[in-house]
Amino acid sequence: MEIGDMIEINRGQYKHWALDIGHGKVIHLVVPDGPSRVSFCSVSSFSGSVACKGTVTIETLQDVAAGNTYKINNYLDDEYKPRPTDVIMGDVDKLRGSTIKYDLLGNNCEHFVTFLRYGKSKSKQADDFLKDLLTGTAGLLGVLAAFTASTTAAASTLS
């Protein structure tokens, strides 16, 4: 593994993304689970949307993987040139410990690591979900059920 490699961590139904920063450490964007999520998410009474904040965290890869399988996946190397290591590490130093906007489809952990590596925010996982939604392969009822469940869960943690 080299500094700047994107690490794809298999979490079952989704992939979590982190970026190698050397010495067994990675940087990633996390949103807390459980009761602590209350201070990081809010529900708009006007639109019903959930807005969250994520924390930029540095941890060991082993701690982030938490027993899940992972692999290097620099899947955009054919499309974009990776930024120099010193530029990546400069951003790592600026961003570590900060709290930034988190949006599952527009600014998630994958967007975060692709920005660090390439200077471009991309998420194949989010794009594939939206494409499946638009073409109907995700199943409209499944999407509505997932949306309802996530909105209900988010609202209940915010009450």
ABEGO torsion letter per residue (X at the ends): XBBGBBBBBBAGABBBBBBBAEGGBBBBBBBBBEAAAAAABBBBAAAGBBBBBBBBBBBBAAAAAGGBBBBBBBAAAAABBBBBAAAAAAAAAAABGBBBBBBAAABBAAAAAAAAAAGBBBBAAAAAAAAAAAAGAAEAAAAAAAAAAAAAAAAAAAX
